[in-house]
Amino acid sequence: MSTYEAPAKLNLSLLVSPPRNDGYHPLESMVQTVEWCDLLEVDPGEEGTDSLQSDIEHNLVERALSELRKTAPVPPLDLTLTKEIPIAAGLGGGSSDAAAALLGGADIAGVARPILPDVASRVGADVALFLTGGTQMMRGVGYELEQLQPPGDFAVAVVVPEFGLVTKDVYRRWDDLEGPEGDPVPDEGLPPGLRGGMPMRNDLLPAALDLEPLLGDFMADVVASWASPVCLTGSGSACFGYFASLDEAADAAGAVAGLIDQGRAVALRDHGVAKVDRVSDPVR
């Protein structure tokens, strides 16, 4: 059995442009993978078709393998997906699971890894970024990736409310609102490595707040507890804040335990999906 970690991501900044003719919104986003991971176990299968065990009904694992088989012969697989990353939270868990499936299928089939980014682009716009992970600039509709230097030594507290948000609904509301910009985090609220560059803002935040008024109340309560900026990742509903250490981030997550569905202190991760010999606990 081979086990793969599929990490979550945070959009440290997300600048959105009006949709193209095909409906996709060009964007510019600084994305960071973090140590909050789903686990995908992959074994050669004994039957003629894949077997997937998962605690959620809809995931991108089977779609990823279907696309991979259009490029290379992959035998039937037995897979078990253990979800740790919340869904409908803007943390990218589904796309990361798809990247893990591509890597697991490629390893078992002996497929060269350089072909995987092209396959990933056919599965979903942000699947490819999880193949390499770390700190990346994502442009276009998610296919244009540029590896960046790590933004510094800090940790984040990630908190998820009891409600989720559907990405397509948030983008539709953003269009209805005629493309508002989010408010940037002031430099004094950012780690030093994120200051003085692109604006650290999320343009989907106004749409998410308009679509789900509970989000505004949630963020206000977290801000009051932390006395520091709170940011939305992706289309939400997960939010995060910057802290100097994992201990400080863990204290912050614990301080709002009564407000959230899930929350963790997480370290920045300098890579994406990875095969692991044993499962550790990199989060608090």
N, C-alpha and C positions, 0 to 999 in steps of 0.2 A: 504494500500500500504506500502511495506517495501522498503527502499532505502539502497543500499550498496555502500560504497566507495571502488573503486578498484585502489590502488596506483601504481605509477610508481616505477621503481627501477633503481639504478645506479650500474654498475660494478666498484667498486673502484679499483679492480685489477682483471685481467683475464689472467690466464696462461693456454695455450692450448697445448695439446699433439697430436701426429700423430693419425690418425683415427684407430679405431679398425676394425676387419674384417666386422662388420656390418655397417661400414661407420660413426659411431658416434665418435666424438672427446672427449676423456676424458679431463676434465678441473679442475682447482682449481681457484675459484673465490670468493673474498669477495664482497658480495652483500648488498646493503643498500636500503630499501624502503624509499621513500620521499613523501612529501605532495603535490603531483600533481596527481589528481585522476579522473578517469572516474566514472560515476554514473550508477548503474543498479537498476532500479525499478522493483519489483517483486510483482505480485498479483496472487491469484488463478484464473485460467481461467474458462471460461464458455463453451468453445468449446471442441471438442475432441482432439485437438492438440494444441501445444504451439503457441502463437502469439508473434513475436519479432519485435519491431520497433527499427530501428537503422539507423544512417546516414552513415554507411559504409556497403558494401555488404558482406564482408568476416570477420567473427569473430568466436571465439571458444565457444561462449555461448551455441549454440545448440549442439555442440559436447560434451561439458561438461555434459549437462543434459542427453544426450543419454547414456553416460557412467555411470552416477549416477543411471539411471533407470535399468541398468544391475545388480545393487546391492540392490536397494530398490525401492518400488513403490512410484513414484512421480506423483501427478496429473498434468493435463495440466496447464500451466502457461501463464499469460500475462506479457510480459517483455518489458521494454524500456531501451535501452542502449544509454547514452549520452557520446559521446567521447570528452575528453579534452586532453588526452595524444596523441601526434602525432604517426602515424603509420610509420613503416619502419625506426625507429629512434634508436632502441636498448634500449628502455625504458620499454619493457615488458608489454605494455598495453593489448595486446591480451591475454596473459597468466593470467594477473590479472583479466580481465573480466571473464575468465573461472572460476577462483577461486571464484569470486563473485557469479557466477551462481550456483556453487556447494553449497555454503553456503546458498544462498537464497532458492534453491530447498530443501536442507536438513531441513531448518527451517520450511518451509511450510509443508513438509511431516513428520516432527517429527523424522528425521533420526539422529542417534547419530553422533556427529562431529568427533569422533576418526576414523571413517571409511574413512573420506574424503581424507587424504593424499594418500591412496592406489588408490582411484578413480582418484585423480589428476595425478598420475604417468602415468595413461593410456591415459590421455588427451594430456599432453605435458611435456617435460623434466623439465621446470621451473615453472609449475603451482603450485606445492606444496609449494614452498617458500612463495607465496603470502598468504597462509592460516595463517601463523604465522608472517612473515615479520620481521621488525627490521634489525639488523645486523646479517648476516649469512655467514658461509663458505659453499660454494657449491662445491661438488666434484663429480668425476665420470662423468656421462653425465647429471647431474643435479638432481639426485634423492637423493644423500647423502647430508644431511643438518646438520649443527652444529650451534646452536645458540651461538652468540658471545656477549661479553660486548659491549655496545655502544662505538664508537671510539672517543667520545668527544663532546664538545659543539661548533659546527660550522655550517655554512650554505653553500649552494652551489648555484651557478648560472648555470642554464641549458639553453643552446642555441641550436636551431635546424635550420639548413640551409634549403634552399628551395628545396633541393633534398633529397631523401631517399636512403637507401641501403637495398638490399635483403640479409637476413642472409645466405641462402644457397650459394649465389653467392660469398659472402665474404669468407666463409669457403673453397669453391672450389678454389678461388684464393690463399688462404693461402697454400693449398696443392700444387698448381702449383708452388708456390715460395719456396717449400720445408721447410715449417714450420718456418718462421722467428720469432724472439722475438721482442717485442716492447721495446722501451727505457723506463727505470724506471724513475719516478719522483724523483728528489733528495729530501732528507729528509727536506732540508730547504724550499722546496715548498709545504710541507704537513702539515696538522694540527698535533700537538704534539702526539695525540693518534694514528696516523697512521705511526709514525716513528719507525724505528728499527725492523720492523717485516718482513712479506713477501714483496717481491718487488712489488711496486705499479706501475704496467705496464699493458698494454693491448696488448697481442700478435697478436690480429686481426688488430691492427692499420696499420702495413705495408701493409697488403693485402687490407684493405679498401682504403688506399692512392693510391695503384697501380690500383685498380679497378675504382676509381673515383678521377681523378686528382683535381677536384674542391674542394675536401675535404682539401687537403693540403693548397690551397690558403685561404680557409675559416678559418682554424685553425691558420694560420700565421697572418691573419688580427685580429683575436680575441686575440692572444698572444700580438700583438703590442698594442692593446687597453688596455688590462688588466695588462701587464707587469708582468705576473705570469703564471705558467704552465696551459695548457689546456689539458684535458683528453677526450678520446673517451669512451663512454659507450657501452658495448656489441659489436655488429658488426656495430654500427653507424646507422644513421649519427649524432645523438645528441652528443654534447660535454658539458663538465662542468668544473668548476673551484671552488676552495675552498676559502671561505671568513669567516672572524671572526664573522659576524652578518648578519641577513637578510637585514638590511639596506644597508650594503656594497655590498651584492650580488645583491640587486635590482638596485643599482647604476651601477654595472658592466653590468647587463643585459640591462639596458637602454642605456649604452654607445655604444652598438653594435646593437641597434635597426635597423639601416639601413642595416645591413648585414644579418639579420636573418629572418626566417619565423615565429618562435615563440621563446620566451625566458622568463624565470621566475626565481625569487629567491625562493628557496624552503628550508624548514626545514627538518631535518631528522625525519623520522617517526618510532616510536618504535614498531609498529605492522603492520599487513597486512590488508587484506580485513576486513571491519567492517560494521556492521549495524549502521545506524545513524538515530537519531530522527529528526534532521533538518540539512540542508546543510549549512556549514560554508564556509568561504573563507580563507583557510590556506596558500595561496600562494600570491605572489606579482608579 
